[in-house]
Amino acid sequence: MADTTVVDRADKDGTAEKSGRPLPQLTLQNRFFWTSGEDGRLRIQECESCSSLIHPPQPVCRYCREKRMGVRVVSGYATLIGFTVNHRFGLPGLPPPFVIAQVALEEDSRVRLTTNAIECDPEQLELGMRMEVVFHRDGDVWLPLFRPVAEQGPPAPLPVDDIRPEQIRFHIRPPATPDKFEDKVAITGIGMSDIGRRLMVDPVALTVQACERAVADAGLTMDDIDGLSTYPGAGPTVGFGEGGIAAVESALGLRPTWFNGGLETPGPSGSVIAAMLAVASGLARHVLCYRTLWESTYNELVKAGHITPPGGRTPSWMVPFGGVSAAHTLAQNAQRHFHRYGTTRETLGWIALNQRANAALNPGAIYRDPMTMDDYLSARPVTTPFGLYDCDVPCDGAVAVIVSAADTVKDLPGKAVRVEAVGTQIVERIEWDQSTLTHEPQVLGPAAHLWTRTSLRPENVDVAQLYDGFTFNALSWIEALGFCGIGEAKDFLDGGRNIARDGVLPLNTHGGQLSHGRTHGMGLVHEAVTQLRGEAGDRQVRDARVAVVSSGGLTPGSAMLLRSDT
């Protein structure tokens, strides 16, 4: 049993003083975990049928699917499988810099805990180190933190994923029918609002602007629109939406026969795939899909005190340890890629430099100034190994796409783009810190699924618009889609030649989210259509006939293969 330390700063009523950091939401299902430190013994849920450890707690075992669940006291020893030194994101009671880490329990390496690495020099941390739990009492919970054990042997190997990359193809379900819904639909219109930083414009106004442009681009009228589809829909927005279906229906006075809005789609542009399914099934003829962000304005209004962000206890297993951003998870995935395959910061830098060079040719891009590798490497750190230019650009803007029935194309004036195939299958675990250790989660399944629905292959792709919320997102999609092997991105990206506009895989030709602006995947769809129509101007890729578009960073993702109509 690990030698645990309980830090207990008792208030007058006997409870511990609160640090101010976000504390976990206690439930009947998880209370045993968050109060384990009361006696200094780490506890994990156990399936009493097959003895597997289950985390986070669930009412059923994911391995044998039995429901006899109990709790096991574990040793408190674990292997360090990831860490990132956070420099950018500060929290009350947890000022930067601090180390966010992932550890795999020695009893079962499939169980990973997000934690803080403490009582150590971050420069001395090494993947594979043996760690031990140290409980820190904060209010009515005991946070399990981890420190390196005093006597370190050789670093342990990192755990192997439940499903290894080379095994993914054996887990992809074959098409349910020989008839492809993709053959029944086309993208007929695209529109983008003004894009910028802190535009201080109502998000619905941005949405309407993009929608009007898309409808006009398709040669339709608003009265032709009989479907609406969006992400993330209504609900708490934190700058990530315009208010959903109701907001746009109310503003434009539409009467859709079908509508769709929500977070749980195959990536942020999954709304487009949902629209394809609706059109192919006959529920609608012309579906207006849209995505709006106004993060820059939202954050400015929060600073000014005009908006109060959501507060209270968190249901997250990561936030209490400062893991508040996708950057923290992906930084650890990137670090493991470095560890396994020899990838370097320069590898990621070639992606950032490529996007900036493309943005220089795009008048609508937010950042267009030239960037060198020295600029990239010397930028302020965000969370290791990510620096400023590894992260996409929060912005205000909206993008809209029209999905139409294929038999309407002949009556429309514009250049339609055909849909060759989509891929959506989930193969890996969805929880951010319980998923793959090899790459960004949720890319291998959709990528493998895509290629089962077409006779085309990676060598047939002329241009790639791949999700790049962070540089490592794009690297993961490049490998997952088969443009190089898993672990081979270092050589493929070296020098940036392969991903340049005249390279073998022109990548994110409008500047991507790293330089054009964070449009959560819909901007990538917009650019793919623009390229396939031959309308990209100075950044046009010669003879672009087939484009691949991916969507999703840590969320259930998707990939689409689009082709020109000529």
C-alpha positions as CSV (number, residue, x, y, z in Angstrom):
1,M,0.0,0.0,0.0
2,A,1.3,3.4,-0.9
3,D,2.5,5.7,1.9
4,T,-0.3,8.3,1.6
5,T,-0.3,11.8,3.0
6,V,-3.6,13.5,4.0
7,V,-3.5,17.3,4.0
8,D,-6.3,18.4,6.3
9,R,-6.7,22.1,7.0
10,A,-9.7,21.9,9.3
11,D,-12.3,24.7,9.6
12,K,-14.0,25.3,12.9
13,D,-16.9,23.0,11.9
14,G,-14.5,20.1,11.3
15,T,-14.5,20.2,7.5
16,A,-11.4,21.1,5.5
17,E,-10.7,24.6,4.2
18,K,-11.5,24.9,0.5
19,S,-8.8,25.9,-1.8
20,G,-11.1,27.6,-4.3
21,R,-10.4,25.1,-7.1
22,P,-13.4,23.5,-8.8
23,L,-14.5,20.5,-6.7
24,P,-16.1,17.4,-8.0
25,Q,-19.9,16.9,-7.9
26,L,-20.5,14.1,-5.4
27,T,-23.1,11.5,-6.3
28,L,-24.2,8.2,-4.8
29,Q,-22.2,6.5,-7.6
30,N,-18.9,8.3,-7.1
31,R,-18.8,9.3,-3.4
32,F,-16.7,6.3,-2.5
33,F,-13.9,7.5,-4.8
34,W,-13.8,11.2,-3.8
35,T,-13.8,10.4,-0.1
36,S,-11.3,7.5,-0.2
37,G,-8.7,9.7,1.4
38,E,-10.5,9.7,4.7
39,D,-8.6,6.5,5.6
40,G,-5.9,7.0,3.1
41,R,-6.9,4.0,0.9
42,L,-7.6,4.5,-2.8
43,R,-10.8,2.8,-4.0
44,I,-12.0,1.9,-7.5
45,Q,-15.2,0.3,-8.6
46,E,-15.0,-3.4,-9.3
47,C,-17.1,-5.8,-11.3
48,E,-17.8,-8.7,-8.9
49,S,-18.5,-11.0,-11.8
50,C,-15.2,-10.7,-13.7
51,S,-13.1,-8.7,-11.2
52,S,-12.4,-6.0,-13.8
53,L,-11.8,-2.5,-12.4
54,I,-14.2,0.1,-13.9
55,H,-13.5,3.8,-14.0
56,P,-15.3,6.1,-14.1
57,P,-18.0,4.2,-12.1
58,Q,-20.8,2.7,-14.2
59,P,-23.9,0.6,-13.4
60,V,-22.7,-2.2,-15.8
61,C,-19.3,-3.8,-16.6
62,R,-18.0,-2.7,-20.0
63,Y,-16.1,-6.0,-20.3
64,C,-18.7,-8.7,-19.3
65,R,-21.8,-6.5,-19.1
66,E,-22.8,-7.9,-15.8
67,K,-24.3,-5.6,-13.2
68,R,-22.9,-6.9,-9.9
69,M,-20.7,-3.9,-9.0
70,G,-18.7,-3.4,-5.8
71,V,-15.6,-1.4,-4.7
72,R,-12.0,-2.6,-4.3
73,V,-9.3,-1.1,-2.3
74,V,-6.2,-0.8,-4.5
75,S,-2.5,-0.3,-3.7
76,G,-2.3,3.3,-4.7
77,Y,0.7,2.6,-7.0
78,A,0.5,3.6,-10.7
79,T,2.6,4.2,-13.8
80,L,3.0,7.7,-15.2
81,I,1.6,7.5,-18.7
82,G,1.2,11.2,-19.6
83,F,1.8,14.7,-18.2
84,T,1.7,18.3,-19.3
85,V,3.0,21.4,-17.6
86,N,0.2,23.9,-17.7
87,H,1.3,27.5,-18.2
88,R,-1.8,29.2,-19.6
89,F,-4.9,28.2,-17.8
90,G,-5.2,29.4,-14.2
91,L,-7.9,28.3,-11.7
92,P,-8.8,29.6,-8.3
93,G,-6.7,27.8,-5.8
94,L,-4.5,26.3,-8.6
95,P,-2.3,29.0,-10.1
96,P,0.0,28.0,-13.0
97,P,2.4,26.5,-13.6
98,F,1.3,23.1,-12.4
99,V,1.5,19.5,-13.8
100,I,-1.6,17.7,-15.0
101,A,-0.9,14.0,-15.3
102,Q,-2.4,10.7,-16.3
103,V,-1.5,7.5,-14.4
104,A,-2.4,3.9,-15.1
105,L,-3.1,1.8,-12.0
106,E,-0.8,-1.1,-11.4
107,E,-3.7,-3.5,-10.7
108,D,-5.2,-2.8,-14.1
109,S,-3.6,-0.4,-16.6
110,R,-6.9,0.0,-18.4
111,V,-7.9,2.3,-15.5
112,R,-6.4,5.8,-15.8
113,L,-6.7,8.6,-13.4
114,T,-6.3,12.3,-14.3
115,T,-4.4,13.9,-11.4
116,N,-1.7,16.4,-10.5
117,A,1.9,15.3,-10.2
118,I,3.3,16.8,-7.1
119,E,6.5,16.9,-5.0
120,C,8.6,16.6,-8.1
121,D,10.6,18.7,-10.6
122,P,8.6,18.6,-13.9
123,E,11.9,18.5,-15.7
124,Q,12.7,15.1,-14.0
125,L,9.4,13.5,-14.9
126,E,9.6,10.6,-17.4
127,L,6.9,8.5,-18.9
128,G,6.9,5.0,-17.3
129,M,7.9,6.3,-13.8
130,R,6.3,4.6,-10.8
131,M,4.0,6.9,-8.8
132,E,2.1,6.7,-5.5
133,V,-1.1,8.4,-4.4
134,V,-1.0,11.3,-2.0
135,F,-4.5,12.5,-0.8
136,H,-5.1,16.2,-0.5
137,R,-8.2,17.2,1.4
138,D,-10.2,20.1,-0.1
139,G,-13.5,20.9,1.5
140,D,-15.5,17.6,1.7
141,V,-13.5,15.7,-0.8
142,W,-10.0,14.1,-0.9
143,L,-8.3,14.6,-4.2
144,P,-6.0,11.7,-5.2
145,L,-2.7,13.3,-6.3
146,F,0.4,11.4,-7.3
147,R,4.1,11.7,-6.7
148,P,7.1,9.7,-7.9
149,V,8.1,6.9,-5.5
150,A,11.5,7.4,-3.8
151,E,13.1,4.3,-5.4
152,Q,12.7,4.3,-9.2
153,G,13.6,1.3,-11.3
154,P,13.8,1.4,-15.1
155,P,10.7,3.1,-16.7
156,A,7.8,0.7,-17.3
157,P,6.5,0.4,-20.9
158,L,3.4,2.3,-21.7
159,P,0.1,0.3,-21.6
160,V,-1.1,-1.1,-24.9
161,D,-4.5,0.2,-26.2
162,D,-7.4,-2.2,-25.9
163,I,-7.6,-2.1,-29.7
164,R,-4.3,-1.4,-31.4
165,P,-4.2,0.8,-34.6
166,E,-3.4,-2.2,-36.8
167,Q,-6.5,-4.0,-35.5
168,I,-9.0,-1.3,-36.1
169,R,-10.0,-2.6,-39.6
170,F,-11.2,-5.9,-38.0
171,H,-13.7,-3.9,-35.8
172,I,-15.3,-1.9,-38.6
173,R,-18.8,-3.0,-39.4
174,P,-19.5,-3.6,-43.1
175,P,-22.1,-1.4,-44.9
176,A,-25.6,-2.4,-43.8
177,T,-26.9,-2.2,-47.4
178,P,-25.3,-1.9,-50.8
179,D,-27.3,1.2,-51.5
180,K,-25.4,4.3,-50.4
181,F,-27.2,7.3,-49.0
182,E,-24.3,9.4,-50.2
183,D,-25.4,8.9,-53.8
184,K,-28.7,10.6,-53.1
185,V,-27.4,13.9,-51.8
186,A,-25.2,16.8,-52.8
187,I,-23.8,20.0,-51.3
188,T,-25.3,22.8,-53.3
189,G,-24.5,26.0,-51.3
190,I,-22.0,27.4,-48.9
191,G,-21.9,30.7,-47.0
192,M,-19.6,32.3,-44.4
193,S,-20.3,35.4,-42.3
194,D,-17.7,38.0,-41.4
195,I,-14.9,36.3,-39.4
196,G,-12.9,38.2,-36.8
197,R,-11.8,38.7,-33.2
198,R,-14.2,40.4,-30.8
199,L,-16.6,41.6,-33.5
200,M,-19.1,42.4,-30.7
201,V,-22.0,41.2,-33.0
202,D,-25.0,39.3,-31.9
203,P,-24.4,35.6,-32.7
204,V,-27.8,35.2,-34.4
205,A,-26.8,38.1,-36.7
206,L,-23.7,36.2,-37.8
207,T,-25.7,33.0,-38.3
208,V,-28.3,34.8,-40.5
209,Q,-25.5,36.3,-42.6
210,A,-23.9,33.0,-43.3
211,C,-27.3,31.3,-43.9
212,E,-28.4,34.0,-46.4
213,R,-25.2,33.7,-48.3
214,A,-25.4,29.9,-48.5
215,V,-29.0,30.0,-49.7
216,A,-28.2,32.5,-52.3
217,D,-25.1,30.6,-53.4
218,A,-27.3,27.5,-54.0
219,G,-29.7,29.5,-56.1
220,L,-32.5,28.9,-53.6
221,T,-34.8,31.1,-51.5
222,M,-35.6,30.7,-47.8
223,D,-39.0,29.3,-48.8
224,D,-37.1,26.3,-50.4
225,I,-35.5,25.4,-47.1
226,D,-37.4,22.6,-45.4
227,G,-34.7,21.3,-43.0
228,L,-32.4,22.8,-40.3
229,S,-29.4,21.1,-38.8
230,T,-26.9,22.6,-36.3
231,Y,-24.3,21.9,-33.7
232,P,-24.3,22.2,-30.6
233,G,-27.9,23.3,-30.5
234,A,-29.6,25.2,-27.7
235,G,-28.4,25.3,-24.1
236,P,-25.5,26.9,-22.3
237,T,-23.4,28.4,-25.1
238,V,-20.2,29.8,-23.5
239,G,-19.6,31.4,-26.9
240,F,-20.2,28.1,-28.8
241,G,-23.5,28.7,-30.5
242,E,-26.2,31.0,-31.6
243,G,-29.1,29.4,-29.7
244,G,-29.9,26.4,-31.8
245,I,-32.8,25.5,-34.1
246,A,-35.3,27.7,-32.4
247,A,-33.1,30.9,-32.7
248,V,-32.8,30.5,-36.5
249,E,-36.3,29.4,-37.1
250,S,-37.6,32.4,-35.2
251,A,-35.2,34.8,-36.9
252,L,-35.9,33.7,-40.5
253,G,-39.5,32.5,-40.1
254,L,-38.9,29.0,-41.5
255,R,-41.2,26.0,-41.2
256,P,-38.9,23.0,-41.5
257,T,-40.3,19.5,-42.0
258,W,-37.1,18.1,-40.3
259,F,-34.7,19.6,-37.8
260,N,-31.7,18.5,-35.8
261,G,-29.5,20.1,-33.2
262,G,-27.2,18.7,-30.4
263,L,-23.8,18.0,-29.2
264,E,-23.7,14.2,-29.7
265,T,-23.0,14.1,-33.4
266,P,-20.0,12.8,-35.4
267,G,-17.9,15.9,-34.8
268,P,-19.0,19.5,-35.0
269,S,-19.8,19.2,-38.7
270,G,-21.8,16.0,-38.0
271,S,-24.9,18.2,-38.5
272,V,-24.1,18.0,-42.2
273,I,-24.0,14.1,-42.1
274,A,-27.3,14.2,-40.2
275,A,-28.8,16.4,-43.0
276,M,-27.6,14.0,-45.6
277,L,-29.4,11.1,-43.9
278,A,-32.6,13.2,-43.7
279,V,-32.5,14.2,-47.3
280,A,-31.7,10.7,-48.5
281,S,-34.6,9.3,-46.5
282,G,-37.0,11.9,-48.0
283,L,-37.7,13.9,-44.9
284,A,-36.4,17.1,-46.6
285,R,-35.2,18.4,-49.9
286,H,-32.9,21.3,-48.9
287,V,-31.4,21.3,-45.4
288,L,-29.7,24.4,-44.1
289,C,-26.7,23.4,-41.8
290,Y,-24.9,26.0,-39.7
291,R,-22.3,26.5,-37.1
292,T,-21.7,29.7,-35.2
293,L,-19.0,30.7,-32.7
294,W,-18.6,34.0,-30.8
295,E,-15.9,33.1,-28.3
296,S,-13.9,36.3,-28.6
297,T,-17.0,38.5,-27.9
298,Y,-18.2,36.1,-25.2
299,N,-14.9,36.2,-23.3
300,E,-14.8,40.0,-23.6
301,L,-18.3,40.3,-22.2
302,V,-17.3,38.0,-19.3
303,K,-14.3,40.2,-18.5
304,A,-16.6,43.2,-18.5
305,G,-19.0,41.5,-16.1
306,H,-21.9,41.5,-18.6
307,I,-22.1,37.7,-18.7
308,T,-21.7,35.3,-15.7
309,P,-20.2,32.0,-16.8
310,P,-21.7,28.7,-15.4
311,G,-20.4,27.8,-11.9
312,G,-20.8,25.3,-9.1
313,R,-19.6,21.7,-8.7
314,T,-18.2,19.9,-11.7
315,P,-19.2,16.4,-12.9
316,S,-15.8,16.2,-14.7
317,W,-13.1,13.8,-13.5
318,M,-10.5,16.1,-14.9
319,V,-11.4,19.7,-14.0
320,P,-10.6,19.4,-10.3
321,F,-7.0,18.8,-11.3
322,G,-6.9,21.8,-13.7
323,G,-7.7,19.8,-16.8
324,V,-10.1,22.4,-18.1
325,S,-9.1,22.3,-21.8
326,A,-8.9,19.9,-24.7
327,A,-5.3,21.2,-24.9
328,H,-4.4,19.4,-21.7
329,T,-5.6,16.0,-23.0
330,L,-4.2,16.4,-26.5
331,A,-0.8,17.7,-25.1
332,Q,-0.4,14.4,-23.3
333,N,-1.3,12.4,-26.4
334,A,1.2,14.4,-28.4
335,Q,3.8,13.8,-25.7
336,R,3.2,10.1,-25.9
337,H,3.6,10.3,-29.7
338,F,6.9,12.0,-29.1
339,H,7.9,9.2,-26.7
340,R,6.9,6.3,-29.0
341,Y,7.8,7.5,-32.4
342,G,10.4,10.2,-32.1
343,T,8.0,13.0,-33.1
344,T,9.3,16.5,-32.2
345,R,8.0,20.0,-31.7
346,E,9.3,20.8,-35.2
347,T,7.0,18.0,-36.6
348,L,4.0,19.9,-35.2
349,G,5.6,23.2,-36.3
350,W,5.4,22.2,-40.0
351,I,1.6,22.0,-39.7
352,A,1.4,25.4,-38.1
353,L,3.7,27.0,-40.7
354,N,1.8,25.4,-43.6
355,Q,-1.5,26.8,-42.3
356,R,0.0,30.2,-41.9
357,A,1.4,30.2,-45.4
358,N,-2.0,29.2,-46.8
359,A,-3.8,31.9,-44.7
360,A,-1.5,34.5,-46.3
361,L,-3.4,33.9,-49.5
362,N,-6.8,34.1,-47.9
363,P,-8.2,37.6,-47.3
364,G,-10.7,36.3,-44.8
365,A,-8.1,34.7,-42.5
366,I,-7.5,36.2,-39.1
367,Y,-3.7,35.7,-38.9
368,R,-1.9,36.2,-42.2
369,D,1.6,37.5,-41.2
370,P,4.5,35.2,-42.2
371,M,5.7,32.7,-39.6
372,T,9.1,31.0,-39.3
373,M,10.0,27.9,-37.4
374,D,11.9,30.1,-34.9
375,D,8.7,32.1,-34.4
376,Y,6.8,28.9,-33.8
377,L,9.4,27.4,-31.3
378,S,9.9,30.6,-29.4
379,A,6.2,31.4,-28.9
380,R,4.9,31.4,-25.3
381,P,4.1,28.0,-23.9
382,V,0.5,27.0,-23.3
383,T,0.7,23.5,-22.0
384,T,3.7,21.4,-22.9
385,P,4.5,20.5,-25.6
386,F,2.0,23.0,-27.0
387,G,2.9,26.6,-27.6
388,L,0.7,29.5,-28.8
389,Y,0.8,28.5,-32.5
390,D,-0.2,24.9,-31.8
391,C,-3.6,26.2,-30.8
392,D,-6.4,27.4,-33.0
393,V,-7.7,30.9,-33.0
394,P,-10.9,31.7,-31.0
395,C,-13.0,34.0,-33.2
396,D,-16.5,35.2,-34.0
397,G,-18.1,33.8,-37.2
398,A,-20.6,31.5,-38.7
399,V,-20.5,29.0,-41.6
400,A,-23.5,27.5,-43.4
401,V,-23.9,24.6,-45.8
402,I,-26.9,23.5,-47.9
403,V,-27.4,19.8,-48.3
404,S,-29.9,19.0,-51.2
405,A,-31.5,16.0,-52.8
406,A,-29.3,14.9,-55.7
407,D,-32.2,15.0,-58.2
408,T,-32.6,18.8,-57.6
409,V,-29.1,19.6,-58.8
410,K,-30.0,19.9,-62.4
411,D,-32.4,22.7,-61.6
412,L,-30.0,24.7,-59.6
413,P,-27.5,27.3,-61.1
414,G,-24.5,26.6,-58.9
415,K,-21.7,24.0,-59.0
416,A,-22.9,21.1,-56.8
417,V,-20.4,18.9,-54.9
418,R,-21.1,15.2,-54.7
419,V,-20.7,13.1,-51.6
420,E,-18.6,9.9,-52.2
421,A,-18.5,8.5,-48.6
422,V,-18.7,9.2,-44.9
423,G,-17.1,7.5,-41.9
424,T,-18.6,7.7,-38.4
425,Q,-17.9,4.5,-36.4
426,I,-16.8,4.8,-32.8
427,V,-14.2,2.1,-32.0
428,E,-12.3,3.6,-29.0
429,R,-13.5,4.7,-25.6
430,I,-15.0,8.2,-25.7
431,E,-13.8,9.4,-22.2
432,W,-10.9,11.7,-22.9
433,D,-8.5,10.2,-20.3
434,Q,-9.6,6.6,-20.7
435,S,-9.1,6.4,-24.5
436,T,-6.2,5.7,-26.7
437,L,-2.6,6.3,-25.8
438,T,-1.3,6.3,-29.4
439,H,-2.9,9.2,-31.1
440,E,-5.9,11.6,-30.8
441,P,-9.0,9.6,-29.8
442,Q,-11.8,9.1,-32.2
443,V,-9.9,9.3,-35.5
444,L,-9.1,5.7,-36.3
445,G,-12.7,4.5,-36.3
446,P,-14.2,7.1,-38.6
447,A,-11.2,7.0,-40.9
448,A,-11.3,3.2,-41.4
449,H,-15.1,3.3,-41.7
450,L,-14.8,5.9,-44.5
451,W,-12.7,3.7,-46.7
452,T,-15.2,0.8,-46.5
453,R,-17.8,2.9,-48.3
454,T,-15.8,3.8,-51.4
455,S,-13.4,2.3,-53.9
456,L,-11.3,5.4,-53.8
457,R,-8.1,5.3,-51.7
458,P,-5.8,7.9,-50.0
459,E,-3.8,8.3,-53.2
460,N,-6.9,9.5,-55.0
461,V,-7.3,12.5,-52.6
462,D,-6.3,15.8,-54.1
463,V,-6.8,18.1,-51.1
464,A,-7.3,17.5,-47.4
465,Q,-9.2,19.7,-44.9
466,L,-8.4,18.0,-41.6
467,Y,-9.5,19.1,-38.2
468,D,-6.8,21.2,-36.6
469,G,-8.1,22.6,-33.3
470,F,-4.5,21.8,-32.3
471,T,-1.6,20.8,-34.5
472,F,-1.7,17.3,-33.1
473,N,-5.3,16.9,-34.3
474,A,-4.2,17.3,-37.9
475,L,-1.2,14.9,-37.4
476,S,-3.5,12.2,-36.0
477,W,-6.0,12.5,-38.9
478,I,-3.1,12.3,-41.4
479,E,-2.0,9.0,-39.9
480,A,-5.5,7.6,-39.3
481,L,-6.6,8.3,-42.9
482,G,-3.6,6.4,-44.2
483,F,-1.6,9.2,-45.8
484,C,1.3,7.8,-43.9
485,G,1.5,5.0,-41.3
486,I,0.8,5.3,-37.6
487,G,4.0,6.8,-36.1
488,E,5.3,8.0,-39.5
489,A,4.2,11.6,-39.4
490,K,7.6,12.8,-38.4
491,D,9.1,11.8,-41.8
492,F,5.9,12.7,-43.8
493,L,5.7,16.2,-42.4
494,D,9.4,17.0,-42.3
495,G,10.1,20.2,-44.2
496,G,6.4,20.8,-44.9
497,R,6.7,19.8,-48.6
498,N,4.2,17.0,-48.6
499,I,1.4,19.2,-47.2
500,A,2.1,22.3,-49.2
501,R,-0.4,23.4,-51.8
502,D,1.7,21.8,-54.5
503,G,2.6,18.8,-52.4
504,V,1.2,15.2,-52.4
505,L,-1.5,16.2,-49.8
506,P,-2.4,19.9,-49.8
507,L,-3.6,20.5,-46.3
508,N,-6.0,23.1,-44.9
509,T,-5.7,25.4,-47.8
510,H,-7.6,28.3,-46.3
511,G,-5.3,28.5,-43.3
512,G,-7.1,26.0,-41.1
513,Q,-8.4,26.7,-37.7
514,L,-4.8,27.6,-36.6
515,S,-4.7,30.7,-38.8
516,H,-8.1,31.3,-40.5
517,G,-10.0,30.9,-37.2
518,R,-11.8,28.3,-35.0
519,T,-14.9,27.4,-37.0
520,H,-15.1,24.0,-35.5
521,G,-14.9,22.0,-38.7
522,M,-17.5,23.7,-40.7
523,G,-14.9,26.1,-42.2
524,L,-13.1,23.0,-43.4
525,V,-16.3,21.8,-45.3
526,H,-16.6,25.3,-46.8
527,E,-13.0,25.2,-48.0
528,A,-13.4,21.7,-49.5
529,V,-16.4,22.8,-51.5
530,T,-14.6,26.0,-52.6
531,Q,-11.6,24.0,-53.8
532,L,-13.6,21.4,-55.6
533,R,-15.5,24.1,-57.4
534,G,-12.2,25.7,-58.5
535,E,-13.1,29.0,-56.7
536,A,-10.2,29.4,-54.2
537,G,-8.3,32.0,-56.2
538,D,-4.7,32.4,-55.2
539,R,-4.8,29.4,-52.9
540,Q,-6.5,27.1,-55.5
541,V,-5.0,23.6,-55.7
542,R,-4.6,22.5,-59.3
543,D,-7.0,19.9,-60.6
544,A,-8.7,19.3,-57.3
545,R,-11.3,16.6,-57.9
546,V,-11.5,14.7,-54.6
547,A,-11.4,16.2,-51.1
548,V,-11.4,14.6,-47.7
549,V,-12.8,16.5,-44.7
550,S,-12.5,15.5,-41.1
551,S,-14.4,16.8,-38.1
552,G,-13.8,16.3,-34.4
553,G,-11.1,16.8,-31.8
554,L,-11.5,14.4,-28.9
555,T,-15.3,14.1,-29.7
556,P,-16.9,11.3,-31.7
557,G,-15.5,12.3,-35.1
558,S,-16.3,11.8,-38.7
559,A,-14.7,12.0,-42.1
560,M,-16.3,12.9,-45.5
561,L,-15.0,12.2,-49.0
562,L,-16.3,14.8,-51.4
563,R,-15.8,15.0,-55.2
564,S,-16.5,17.5,-57.9
565,D,-19.6,17.1,-60.1
566,T,-17.5,17.2,-63.3
